[in-house]
Each structure stands twice: as C-alpha cells, then as structure tokens.
Amino acid sequence: MADRDPVLAGLAAAQLAAGLAGLVVSWRRRLPYDVGAGRLEVGRGDPRHVVRGSLLVGSALAAPVPVLAVQAALTAAVAVDGRGRRALGLLALSLVPGYLEERRARQRLAPGGADRVESPLVAAGLVLAAAVAARALR
C-alpha cells in the first residue's frame, strides 16, 4: 500500500474543481474546444454542440469529461490510501500542455485578454496541474 499524501490529495482536488468549474463555464458560455497555435491547427468545436464536444474532446476551459472522471477516481484513491499516485501525476502532466494548446486559455493568460471568470480558472487549473504533476512524480 502506498503512503497517503494529504497535500497531493488537496492539490488534486483543487485542480479537479478548477476543471469542473471550467466545464460549467464552457457550457454556459458555449465555449467549444479550439486547439491550435500558428500553423498547427488541430481542431475547433461547434458552439452549438459544446456539451457533446466536451464528452470526447473537451471544451475551451476543461479536459474531456472522461478525463475528469478518471482524475476524480485517482484523486479519491490518492486521498484514501495513496494508490494511483503515479497515474495521477502523469494525467496532471498531460493537462499542462492541454491548457497551453487551447487558444482561449492562451488568450485569457495574455496581457489584455483577461476575463474576470475565465482567467482565474485557466491560471488556477494550469498552475495546479503543474503542482500535482511535480508532487506526484517526485
């Protein structure tokens, strides 16, 4: 049995909360995924189908729903008995470029692009994902 790490569990729970809040804001504001930078255009979702898109690809402010579900299960496992630490760390590590690939997230972090709701969600989600990855994979 792995050792419990309440700090990691707290960081992971906070990051998950940021992701879930981002999902709700994306649904309410109809913010589909829009992944790409410069010449690397991966894809753009349809604002009319944000909920459907978030099930498979994610939204402008959140990972795909199945990823959030796995993250919730791993966070619970880490909180209870420490199992799943490495998997949680790898998942969190994958979230960092996910935030940075999302066009709206980059806009919200750029000078002049601040939004009082979206910018804190993106900043918190990104920083917490990096913190979870660093702590879990040390």
VEXSE-190273 format. One record per residue (C-alpha): x, y, z. Coordinates in pm, whole numbers, plus 50000, padded with zeros to 5 digits. Each point is the difference from the previous one (the first is absolute). Layout:
// residues N
XYZ...
//
This chain:
// residues 138
500005000050000501315034549908500275027650254497225025650019500955035349901497395024950122501775029049827499904982149664496374990550056499145036350077501845013249695498344973949780496555007950140500555037249939501174993349644496974977949937497745027550135501595024749758499414975549714496374994450096499405037350038501605005149659497644974149856496935017750142501195034149878500694985349655496514985349985498315032050115502025022749771500004974949712503794998249977501034970049788503494986149976502285019549768503384983449992502875013149796502745025549979501445016349693500224974849719499014971050221496215000549985498644968950170496315007850011497175022350104496684989650150496545013149923498535024050260496594983849942501384966450115502275008750292498564973450230500414972649740503505011949914501015000650364499234963150029502644990149746502405028849941499475024350286499005036350004501795033349995500544998750376499954963150092501334965749913497604974249854497424986950247501484964650007503395014850094498365019450283498324967850118503314981250005501595029650178497254998850265500534962650056503785003950026499645029750235497744979350225502444970849995502925022450092497975015550282498924966550143503174979249991502515015549761499374976349710499995015049654502625026250079502074994549687496954997849772498645032350149503365016749945500134989349636496425011349942500755033950158503155002749792497914994849685497665028150106502765026349990500494999849620496244995249967499435033950159502745016049792498714985549671496545014550052499695033449820497575015750249502204990350295502985017149839497885030849932498845001450361503594998450128501345026049755500295037050081496755017249907498054967549978498864997150360496474989550088498925001250364498564964649987502054981549739503495013350077500084988250364498654965849897502674995649735502805012750225498924978350293499494969249785503385003649833502005007350316498244972950199500524974249723503725007850003500084998050381498204966550006502354985949736503095012550183498914986250337498664966949871502984991949779502795010250238
//
